[in-house]
Amino acid sequence: MLVAKGKTHVEHRLKDLTAAELQALVIGPTGKLRAPTLLVGDAVVVGFSAPMYEAVLA
């Protein structure tokens, strides 16, 4: 799972996250799913960071 944080991104292993940690990563301040959220192969990509998309889509 790759999560955008500003202009960078952080990689997480889904199986290592608790439900609360996962929710904190994918739910935005409005209480809705952060956008964009994509499933690319076996990677979940949350938020937008150009370098993150370049790494995932290359």
Sine and cosine of phi, psi and omega as CSV:
sin_phi,cos_phi,sin_psi,cos_psi,sin_omega,cos_omega
0.00,0.00,0.79,-0.62,0.05,-1.00
-0.92,-0.38,0.77,-0.64,-0.05,-1.00
-0.82,-0.57,0.83,-0.56,0.03,-1.00
-0.94,0.33,0.70,-0.72,0.08,-1.00
-0.73,-0.68,1.00,-0.06,-0.07,-1.00
0.92,0.38,-0.78,-0.62,0.01,-1.00
-1.00,0.00,0.00,1.00,0.01,-1.00
-0.89,-0.45,-0.08,-1.00,0.07,-1.00
-0.57,-0.82,0.34,-0.94,-0.01,-1.00
-0.82,-0.57,0.68,-0.74,0.02,-1.00
-0.98,-0.20,0.71,-0.71,0.01,-1.00
-0.78,-0.63,0.51,-0.86,0.14,-0.99
-1.00,-0.07,0.86,-0.52,-0.06,-1.00
-0.83,0.55,-0.65,0.76,-0.07,-1.00
-0.94,0.34,-0.26,0.97,0.02,-1.00
-1.00,-0.03,-0.11,0.99,-0.05,-1.00
-1.00,-0.08,0.62,-0.78,0.16,-0.99
-0.98,0.19,0.21,-0.98,0.03,-1.00
-0.87,0.49,-0.65,0.76,0.00,-1.00
-0.92,0.40,-0.63,0.78,0.02,-1.00
-0.92,0.39,-0.67,0.74,0.04,-1.00
-0.88,0.47,-0.71,0.71,0.01,-1.00
-0.87,0.49,-0.67,0.74,0.00,-1.00
-0.89,0.45,-0.51,0.86,-0.01,-1.00
-0.98,0.19,-0.57,0.82,-0.14,-0.99
-0.97,-0.24,-0.25,0.97,0.00,-1.00
-0.99,-0.16,0.79,-0.61,-0.02,-1.00
-0.99,0.12,-0.02,-1.00,-0.04,-1.00
-0.91,0.42,-0.33,0.94,0.02,-1.00
-1.00,0.09,-0.11,0.99,-0.03,-1.00
1.00,0.00,0.08,1.00,0.00,-1.00
-0.94,-0.34,0.26,-0.96,0.02,-1.00
-0.86,0.52,0.74,-0.67,0.05,-1.00
-0.89,0.45,0.58,-0.82,-0.02,-1.00
-0.87,-0.49,0.54,-0.84,-0.19,0.98
-0.97,0.25,0.46,-0.89,0.14,-0.99
-0.81,-0.59,0.86,-0.52,-0.10,-1.00
-0.79,-0.61,0.46,-0.89,0.18,-0.98
-0.93,-0.36,0.93,-0.37,-0.03,-1.00
-0.89,-0.46,0.97,-0.24,-0.10,-0.99
0.91,0.42,-0.87,-0.49,0.05,-1.00
-0.96,-0.28,0.22,0.97,0.00,-1.00
-0.97,-0.24,0.70,-0.71,0.14,-0.99
-0.99,-0.13,0.79,-0.61,-0.06,-1.00
-0.88,-0.47,0.84,-0.54,-0.08,-1.00
-0.85,-0.53,0.78,-0.63,0.02,-1.00
1.00,0.06,-0.07,-1.00,-0.01,-1.00
-0.79,-0.61,0.79,-0.61,0.14,-0.99
-0.52,-0.85,0.87,-0.49,-0.04,-1.00
-0.82,0.58,-0.73,0.69,0.02,-1.00
-0.88,0.47,-0.55,0.83,0.02,-1.00
-0.91,0.42,-0.71,0.70,0.01,-1.00
-0.91,0.41,-0.61,0.80,0.06,-1.00
-0.88,0.47,-0.65,0.76,0.01,-1.00
-0.92,0.38,-0.68,0.74,-0.07,-1.00
-0.96,0.28,-0.63,0.77,-0.10,-1.00
-1.00,-0.02,-0.07,1.00,-0.02,-1.00
-0.97,0.25,0.00,0.00,0.00,0.00
